[in-house]
Amino acid sequence: MVASYSIFGEEFKTVLCQLDDEMKPVFTYSSIPMYKPPKVHIFLYQFVYDLQWDVAPNDEVVWGAMTTPEYELYVHDARGKMIRKIIKDYAPIDLT
């Protein structure tokens, strides 16, 4: 199983990991800092998607972070090994 979860506290981050049959982490695909806007109630963080991911039909995990300045997607095989990185040049738009 692949799952993501967020950690709130002194540091705000989102973790993407693979879990075993007992729901224990096997390995981590990524751990990224979350965007932390000033003076926003923590309830609103459920609407902030810093990390997007999906499992492809061939069990590859594809993910990308919206908080990094790069436009990159990462593809991992079913065992967690990164097999591809997709990079695209783009002109970023400032977050308002």
N, CA, C and O atoms as CSV, one atom per row, in Angstrom:
chain,resi,resn,atom,element,x,y,z
A,1,MET,N,N,0.840,-1.170,0.000
A,1,MET,CA,C,0.000,0.000,0.000
A,1,MET,C,C,0.887,1.235,0.000
A,1,MET,O,O,1.939,1.265,0.638
A,2,VAL,N,N,0.447,2.244,-0.721
A,2,VAL,CA,C,1.137,3.528,-0.759
A,2,VAL,C,C,0.238,4.535,-0.053
A,2,VAL,O,O,-0.974,4.553,-0.265
A,3,ALA,N,N,0.839,5.373,0.786
A,3,ALA,CA,C,0.065,6.356,1.533
A,3,ALA,C,C,0.876,7.626,1.724
A,3,ALA,O,O,2.107,7.606,1.726
A,4,SER,N,N,0.158,8.734,1.882
A,4,SER,CA,C,0.813,9.983,2.250
A,4,SER,C,C,0.128,10.528,3.484
A,4,SER,O,O,-1.069,10.326,3.688
A,5,TYR,N,N,0.898,11.218,4.303
A,5,TYR,CA,C,0.343,11.834,5.501
A,5,TYR,C,C,1.128,13.101,5.785
A,5,TYR,O,O,2.260,13.263,5.330
A,6,SER,N,N,0.518,13.986,6.537
A,6,SER,CA,C,1.141,15.261,6.867
A,6,SER,C,C,1.463,15.305,8.347
A,6,SER,O,O,0.766,14.719,9.176
A,7,ILE,N,N,2.540,16.018,8.657
A,7,ILE,CA,C,2.974,16.212,10.038
A,7,ILE,C,C,2.893,17.707,10.330
A,7,ILE,O,O,3.460,18.521,9.601
A,8,PHE,N,N,2.191,18.056,11.390
A,8,PHE,CA,C,2.047,19.446,11.809
A,8,PHE,C,C,2.711,19.601,13.169
A,8,PHE,O,O,2.552,18.746,14.040
A,9,GLY,N,N,3.429,20.652,13.348
A,9,GLY,CA,C,4.099,20.913,14.614
A,9,GLY,C,C,5.157,21.968,14.381
A,9,GLY,O,O,4.918,22.975,13.713
A,10,GLU,N,N,6.346,21.722,14.948
A,10,GLU,CA,C,7.438,22.664,14.713
A,10,GLU,C,C,7.814,22.698,13.243
A,10,GLU,O,O,8.163,23.748,12.704
A,11,GLU,N,N,7.741,21.566,12.613
A,11,GLU,CA,C,7.955,21.515,11.168
A,11,GLU,C,C,6.695,20.962,10.519
A,11,GLU,O,O,6.040,20.078,11.072
A,12,PHE,N,N,6.359,21.483,9.349
A,12,PHE,CA,C,5.220,21.010,8.583
A,12,PHE,C,C,5.786,20.245,7.399
A,12,PHE,O,O,6.558,20.802,6.619
A,13,LYS,N,N,5.413,18.967,7.250
A,13,LYS,CA,C,5.892,18.210,6.100
A,13,LYS,C,C,4.887,17.154,5.698
A,13,LYS,O,O,4.017,16.759,6.474
A,14,THR,N,N,5.031,16.710,4.466
A,14,THR,CA,C,4.215,15.638,3.920
A,14,THR,C,C,5.134,14.472,3.579
A,14,THR,O,O,6.192,14.666,2.982
A,15,VAL,N,N,4.736,13.277,3.952
A,15,VAL,CA,C,5.535,12.074,3.738
A,15,VAL,C,C,4.761,11.143,2.806
A,15,VAL,O,O,3.563,10.924,2.986
A,16,LEU,N,N,5.457,10.601,1.812
A,16,LEU,CA,C,4.900,9.596,0.913
A,16,LEU,C,C,5.684,8.319,1.140
A,16,LEU,O,O,6.903,8.300,0.966
A,17,CYS,N,N,5.000,7.248,1.528
A,17,CYS,CA,C,5.715,6.010,1.847
A,17,CYS,C,C,4.920,4.785,1.403
A,17,CYS,O,O,3.743,4.871,1.053
A,18,GLN,N,N,5.601,3.653,1.431
A,18,GLN,CA,C,4.958,2.374,1.160
A,18,GLN,C,C,4.810,1.644,2.485
A,18,GLN,O,O,5.729,1.635,3.305
A,19,LEU,N,N,3.643,1.030,2.692
A,19,LEU,CA,C,3.357,0.309,3.928
A,19,LEU,C,C,3.258,-1.183,3.664
A,19,LEU,O,O,2.888,-1.609,2.570
A,20,ASP,N,N,3.594,-1.973,4.680
A,20,ASP,CA,C,3.460,-3.419,4.536
A,20,ASP,C,C,2.047,-3.845,4.948
A,20,ASP,O,O,1.183,-2.997,5.173
A,21,ASP,N,N,1.814,-5.158,5.045
A,21,ASP,CA,C,0.482,-5.684,5.375
A,21,ASP,C,C,0.007,-5.289,6.766
A,21,ASP,O,O,-1.192,-5.307,7.045
A,22,GLU,N,N,0.955,-4.929,7.649
A,22,GLU,CA,C,0.603,-4.525,9.009
A,22,GLU,C,C,0.586,-3.003,9.161
A,22,GLU,O,O,0.583,-2.481,10.277
A,23,MET,N,N,0.573,-2.295,8.023
A,23,MET,CA,C,0.523,-0.834,7.991
A,23,MET,C,C,1.768,-0.176,8.593
A,23,MET,O,O,1.705,0.945,9.097
A,24,LYS,N,N,2.888,-0.880,8.536
A,24,LYS,CA,C,4.157,-0.316,9.003
A,24,LYS,C,C,4.936,0.166,7.777
A,24,LYS,O,O,4.926,-0.496,6.740
A,25,PRO,N,N,5.617,1.322,7.890
A,25,PRO,CA,C,6.375,1.839,6.740
A,25,PRO,C,C,7.488,0.891,6.309
A,25,PRO,O,O,8.259,0.403,7.135
A,26,VAL,N,N,7.562,0.638,5.001
A,26,VAL,CA,C,8.628,-0.182,4.431
A,26,VAL,C,C,9.753,0.735,3.964
A,26,VAL,O,O,10.925,0.486,4.247
A,27,PHE,N,N,9.391,1.791,3.251
A,27,PHE,CA,C,10.347,2.813,2.840
A,27,PHE,C,C,9.604,4.085,2.480
A,27,PHE,O,O,8.389,4.085,2.281
A,28,THR,N,N,10.355,5.160,2.401
A,28,THR,CA,C,9.792,6.470,2.109
A,28,THR,C,C,10.202,6.900,0.713
A,28,THR,O,O,11.386,6.902,0.379
A,29,TYR,N,N,9.218,7.264,-0.102
A,29,TYR,CA,C,9.498,7.818,-1.426
A,29,TYR,C,C,10.004,9.245,-1.303
A,29,TYR,O,O,10.971,9.636,-1.956
A,30,SER,N,N,9.326,10.025,-0.444
A,30,SER,CA,C,9.676,11.430,-0.309
A,30,SER,C,C,9.160,11.970,1.010
A,30,SER,O,O,8.173,11.482,1.558
A,31,SER,N,N,9.848,12.990,1.511
A,31,SER,CA,C,9.410,13.760,2.664
A,31,SER,C,C,9.707,15.211,2.325
A,31,SER,O,O,10.870,15.611,2.257
A,32,ILE,N,N,8.665,15.997,2.114
A,32,ILE,CA,C,8.872,17.375,1.659
A,32,ILE,C,C,8.270,18.358,2.650
A,32,ILE,O,O,7.258,18.065,3.286
A,33,PRO,N,N,8.895,19.529,2.781
A,33,PRO,CA,C,8.287,20.547,3.637
A,33,PRO,C,C,6.992,21.052,3.018
A,33,PRO,O,O,6.888,21.190,1.799
A,34,MET,N,N,6.018,21.324,3.855
A,34,MET,CA,C,4.739,21.845,3.382
A,34,MET,C,C,4.801,23.361,3.318
A,34,MET,O,O,5.503,23.996,4.105
A,35,TYR,N,N,4.076,23.929,2.392
A,35,TYR,CA,C,3.903,25.367,2.328
A,35,TYR,C,C,3.118,25.792,3.564
A,35,TYR,O,O,2.057,25.238,3.853
A,36,LYS,N,N,3.638,26.766,4.284
A,36,LYS,CA,C,3.002,27.205,5.513
A,36,LYS,C,C,2.645,28.686,5.405
A,36,LYS,O,O,3.449,29.542,5.774
A,37,PRO,N,N,1.454,28.996,4.906
A,37,PRO,CA,C,1.076,30.396,4.802
A,37,PRO,C,C,0.912,31.017,6.186
A,37,PRO,O,O,0.509,30.330,7.125
A,38,PRO,N,N,1.215,32.295,6.325
A,38,PRO,CA,C,1.069,32.932,7.637
A,38,PRO,C,C,-0.396,33.096,8.014
A,38,PRO,O,O,-1.252,33.346,7.164
A,39,LYS,N,N,-0.663,32.950,9.300
A,39,LYS,CA,C,-1.979,33.235,9.875
A,39,LYS,C,C,-3.128,32.467,9.220
A,39,LYS,O,O,-4.197,33.030,8.981
A,40,VAL,N,N,-2.910,31.192,8.934
A,40,VAL,CA,C,-3.975,30.354,8.380
A,40,VAL,C,C,-4.276,29.256,9.389
A,40,VAL,O,O,-3.371,28.602,9.908
A,41,HIS,N,N,-5.550,29.068,9.654
A,41,HIS,CA,C,-5.961,28.044,10.605
A,41,HIS,C,C,-5.554,26.666,10.089
A,41,HIS,O,O,-5.633,26.403,8.889
A,42,ILE,N,N,-5.121,25.792,10.985
A,42,ILE,CA,C,-4.618,24.466,10.594
A,42,ILE,C,C,-5.685,23.654,9.850
A,42,ILE,O,O,-5.332,22.800,9.037
A,43,PHE,N,N,-6.979,23.895,10.103
A,43,PHE,CA,C,-8.056,23.187,9.412
A,43,PHE,C,C,-7.934,23.347,7.894
A,43,PHE,O,O,-8.254,22.425,7.144
A,44,LEU,N,N,-7.480,24.497,7.449
A,44,LEU,CA,C,-7.402,24.757,6.014
A,44,LEU,C,C,-6.314,23.949,5.320
A,44,LEU,O,O,-6.302,23.871,4.092
A,45,TYR,N,N,-5.395,23.343,6.078
A,45,TYR,CA,C,-4.332,22.581,5.441
A,45,TYR,C,C,-4.842,21.355,4.690
A,45,TYR,O,O,-4.137,20.830,3.828
A,46,GLN,N,N,-6.046,20.890,4.996
A,46,GLN,CA,C,-6.559,19.756,4.230
A,46,GLN,C,C,-6.802,20.141,2.778
A,46,GLN,O,O,-6.959,19.262,1.931
A,47,PHE,N,N,-6.835,21.426,2.472
A,47,PHE,CA,C,-7.051,21.885,1.112
A,47,PHE,C,C,-5.750,22.246,0.399
A,47,PHE,O,O,-5.775,22.658,-0.761
A,48,VAL,N,N,-4.610,22.095,1.085
A,48,VAL,CA,C,-3.304,22.405,0.490
A,48,VAL,C,C,-2.654,21.091,0.068
A,48,VAL,O,O,-2.311,20.259,0.908
A,49,TYR,N,N,-2.491,20.914,-1.223
A,49,TYR,CA,C,-1.926,19.665,-1.725
A,49,TYR,C,C,-0.505,19.916,-2.212
A,49,TYR,O,O,-0.284,20.220,-3.384
A,50,ASP,N,N,0.458,19.786,-1.298
A,50,ASP,CA,C,1.853,20.027,-1.631
A,50,ASP,C,C,2.455,18.864,-2.412
A,50,ASP,O,O,3.395,19.056,-3.183
A,51,LEU,N,N,1.931,17.683,-2.221
A,51,LEU,CA,C,2.472,16.484,-2.841
A,51,LEU,C,C,1.335,15.782,-3.586
A,51,LEU,O,O,0.303,15.458,-2.998
A,52,GLN,N,N,1.533,15.557,-4.856
A,52,GLN,CA,C,0.545,14.825,-5.660
A,52,GLN,C,C,1.169,13.487,-6.062
A,52,GLN,O,O,2.346,13.432,-6.417
A,53,TRP,N,N,0.393,12.429,-6.006
A,53,TRP,CA,C,0.923,11.117,-6.371
A,53,TRP,C,C,-0.208,10.217,-6.845
A,53,TRP,O,O,-1.387,10.469,-6.596
A,54,ASP,N,N,0.201,9.150,-7.543
A,54,ASP,CA,C,-0.760,8.163,-8.005
A,54,ASP,C,C,-0.012,6.864,-8.261
A,54,ASP,O,O,1.205,6.863,-8.448
A,55,VAL,N,N,-0.738,5.772,-8.268
A,55,VAL,CA,C,-0.171,4.467,-8.602
A,55,VAL,C,C,-0.664,4.101,-9.992
A,55,VAL,O,O,-1.869,4.020,-10.230
A,56,ALA,N,N,0.269,3.883,-10.907
A,56,ALA,CA,C,-0.060,3.535,-12.285
A,56,ALA,C,C,-0.544,2.073,-12.349
A,56,ALA,O,O,-0.310,1.310,-11.411
A,57,PRO,N,N,-1.209,1.681,-13.434
A,57,PRO,CA,C,-1.709,0.299,-13.560
A,57,PRO,C,C,-0.613,-0.765,-13.433
A,57,PRO,O,O,-0.899,-1.898,-13.045
A,58,ASN,N,N,0.626,-0.416,-13.753
A,58,ASN,CA,C,1.725,-1.393,-13.642
A,58,ASN,C,C,2.410,-1.314,-12.281
A,58,ASN,O,O,3.543,-1.774,-12.139
A,59,ASP,N,N,1.746,-0.742,-11.278
A,59,ASP,CA,C,2.229,-0.605,-9.894
A,59,ASP,C,C,3.390,0.364,-9.735
A,59,ASP,O,O,4.049,0.361,-8.695
A,60,GLU,N,N,3.655,1.192,-10.738
A,60,GLU,CA,C,4.648,2.241,-10.579
A,60,GLU,C,C,4.007,3.396,-9.820
A,60,GLU,O,O,2.833,3.704,-10.024
A,61,VAL,N,N,4.776,4.031,-8.947
A,61,VAL,CA,C,4.303,5.181,-8.188
A,61,VAL,C,C,4.881,6.433,-8.843
A,61,VAL,O,O,6.093,6.551,-9.023
A,62,VAL,N,N,4.003,7.357,-9.193
A,62,VAL,CA,C,4.403,8.613,-9.823
A,62,VAL,C,C,4.049,9.737,-8.859
A,62,VAL,O,O,2.915,9.814,-8.386
A,63,TRP,N,N,5.012,10.611,-8.563
A,63,TRP,CA,C,4.728,11.704,-7.644
A,63,TRP,C,C,5.490,12.962,-8.036
A,63,TRP,O,O,6.500,12.921,-8.738
A,64,GLY,N,N,4.966,14.076,-7.553
A,64,GLY,CA,C,5.599,15.370,-7.761
A,64,GLY,C,C,5.217,16.297,-6.633
A,64,GLY,O,O,4.153,16.157,-6.030
A,65,ALA,N,N,6.099,17.252,-6.350
A,65,ALA,CA,C,5.864,18.218,-5.277
A,65,ALA,C,C,5.542,19.577,-5.876
A,65,ALA,O,O,6.224,20.046,-6.787
A,66,MET,N,N,4.505,20.199,-5.358
A,66,MET,CA,C,4.096,21.501,-5.867
A,66,MET,C,C,4.822,22.643,-5.170
A,66,MET,O,O,4.664,23.798,-5.566
A,67,THR,N,N,5.608,22.351,-4.149
A,67,THR,CA,C,6.282,23.395,-3.380
A,67,THR,C,C,7.730,23.614,-3.803
A,67,THR,O,O,8.409,24.477,-3.247
A,68,THR,N,N,8.200,22.862,-4.758
A,68,THR,CA,C,9.581,23.033,-5.207
A,68,THR,C,C,9.609,23.930,-6.437
A,68,THR,O,O,8.624,24.005,-7.171
A,69,PRO,N,N,10.732,24.613,-6.668
A,69,PRO,CA,C,10.796,25.500,-7.840
A,69,PRO,C,C,10.933,24.749,-9.168
A,69,PRO,O,O,10.771,25.348,-10.231
A,70,GLU,N,N,11.227,23.463,-9.120
A,70,GLU,CA,C,11.386,22.673,-10.337
A,70,GLU,C,C,10.050,22.047,-10.743
A,70,GLU,O,O,9.165,21.837,-9.914
A,71,TYR,N,N,9.932,21.760,-12.022
A,71,TYR,CA,C,8.768,21.058,-12.560
A,71,TYR,C,C,9.246,19.637,-12.821
A,71,TYR,O,O,9.740,19.340,-13.908
A,72,GLU,N,N,9.105,18.754,-11.832
A,72,GLU,CA,C,9.642,17.402,-11.933
A,72,GLU,C,C,8.616,16.376,-11.452
A,72,GLU,O,O,7.877,16.611,-10.496
A,73,LEU,N,N,8.591,15.240,-12.138
A,73,LEU,CA,C,7.819,14.081,-11.701
A,73,LEU,C,C,8.785,12.934,-11.516
A,73,LEU,O,O,9.735,12.780,-12.284
A,74,TYR,N,N,8.543,12.128,-10.495
A,74,TYR,CA,C,9.404,10.994,-10.193
A,74,TYR,C,C,8.586,9.719,-10.354
A,74,TYR,O,O,7.424,9.658,-9.951
A,75,VAL,N,N,9.205,8.702,-10.948
A,75,VAL,CA,C,8.534,7.424,-11.173
A,75,VAL,C,C,9.356,6.345,-10.480
A,75,VAL,O,O,10.554,6.208,-10.723
A,76,HIS,N,N,8.693,5.580,-9.609
A,76,HIS,CA,C,9.342,4.483,-8.875
A,76,HIS,C,C,8.682,3.169,-9.275
A,76,HIS,O,O,7.482,3.118,-9.541
A,77,ASP,N,N,9.484,2.108,-9.312
A,77,ASP,CA,C,8.903,0.796,-9.575
A,77,ASP,C,C,8.205,0.285,-8.313
A,77,ASP,O,O,8.208,0.970,-7.290
A,78,ALA,N,N,7.616,-0.895,-8.373
A,78,ALA,CA,C,6.838,-1.440,-7.260
A,78,ALA,C,C,7.693,-1.691,-6.021
A,78,ALA,O,O,7.157,-1.790,-4.918
A,79,ARG,N,N,9.016,-1.795,-6.183
A,79,ARG,CA,C,9.909,-2.016,-5.043
A,79,ARG,C,C,10.465,-0.717,-4.469
A,79,ARG,O,O,11.218,-0.732,-3.496
A,80,GLY,N,N,10.093,0.400,-5.075
A,80,GLY,CA,C,10.522,1.688,-4.555
A,80,GLY,C,C,11.725,2.312,-5.233
A,80,GLY,O,O,12.110,3.433,-4.900
A,81,LYS,N,N,12.320,1.609,-6.171
A,81,LYS,CA,C,13.497,2.139,-6.860
A,81,LYS,C,C,13.049,3.194,-7.879
A,81,LYS,O,O,12.147,2.950,-8.680
A,82,MET,N,N,13.696,4.380,-7.840
A,82,MET,CA,C,13.354,5.406,-8.816
A,82,MET,C,C,13.872,4.962,-10.182
A,82,MET,O,O,15.059,4.679,-10.349
A,83,ILE,N,N,12.967,4.906,-11.152
A,83,ILE,CA,C,13.346,4.432,-12.484
A,83,ILE,C,C,13.311,5.542,-13.532
A,83,ILE,O,O,13.832,5.379,-14.636
A,84,ARG,N,N,12.691,6.676,-13.178
A,84,ARG,CA,C,12.588,7.745,-14.172
A,84,ARG,C,C,12.330,9.068,-13.454
A,84,ARG,O,O,11.629,9.121,-12.444
A,85,LYS,N,N,12.914,10.131,-14.001
A,85,LYS,CA,C,12.607,11.484,-13.541
A,85,LYS,C,C,12.230,12.290,-14.774
A,85,LYS,O,O,12.994,12.353,-15.737
A,86,ILE,N,N,11.061,12.900,-14.745
A,86,ILE,CA,C,10.561,13.682,-15.877
A,86,ILE,C,C,10.713,15.156,-15.504
A,86,ILE,O,O,10.185,15.601,-14.485
A,87,ILE,N,N,11.436,15.909,-16.331
A,87,ILE,CA,C,11.715,17.318,-16.058
A,87,ILE,C,C,11.193,18.158,-17.212
A,87,ILE,O,O,11.339,17.791,-18.378
A,88,LYS,N,N,10.585,19.288,-16.875
A,88,LYS,CA,C,10.088,20.189,-17.901
A,88,LYS,C,C,10.436,21.620,-17.506
A,88,LYS,O,O,10.257,22.010,-16.352
A,89,ASP,N,N,10.931,22.398,-18.459
A,89,ASP,CA,C,11.167,23.819,-18.225
A,89,ASP,C,C,9.828,24.531,-18.212
A,89,ASP,O,O,8.930,24.203,-18.987
A,90,TYR,N,N,9.702,25.510,-17.327
A,90,TYR,CA,C,8.461,26.269,-17.249
A,90,TYR,C,C,8.736,27.611,-16.567
A,90,TYR,O,O,9.764,27.792,-15.916
A,91,ALA,N,N,7.832,28.513,-16.724
A,91,ALA,CA,C,7.906,29.819,-16.056
A,91,ALA,C,C,6.968,29.762,-14.845
A,91,ALA,O,O,5.749,29.759,-15.012
A,92,PRO,N,N,7.523,29.716,-13.629
A,92,PRO,CA,C,6.656,29.596,-12.448
A,92,PRO,C,C,5.787,30.825,-12.245
A,92,PRO,O,O,6.157,31.940,-12.612
A,93,ILE,N,N,4.621,30.595,-11.651
A,93,ILE,CA,C,3.690,31.666,-11.313
A,93,ILE,C,C,3.712,31.811,-9.801
A,93,ILE,O,O,3.558,30.828,-9.076
A,94,ASP,N,N,3.905,33.043,-9.320
A,94,ASP,CA,C,3.964,33.282,-7.893
A,94,ASP,C,C,2.647,32.919,-7.219
A,94,ASP,O,O,1.568,33.156,-7.763
A,95,LEU,N,N,2.751,32.345,-6.034
A,95,LEU,CA,C,1.596,31.987,-5.235
A,95,LEU,C,C,1.107,33.231,-4.501
A,95,LEU,O,O,1.887,33.901,-3.824
A,96,THR,N,N,-0.174,33.540,-4.633
A,96,THR,CA,C,-0.711,34.732,-3.971
A,96,THR,C,C,-1.472,34.380,-2.722
A,96,THR,O,O,-1.989,35.267,-2.044
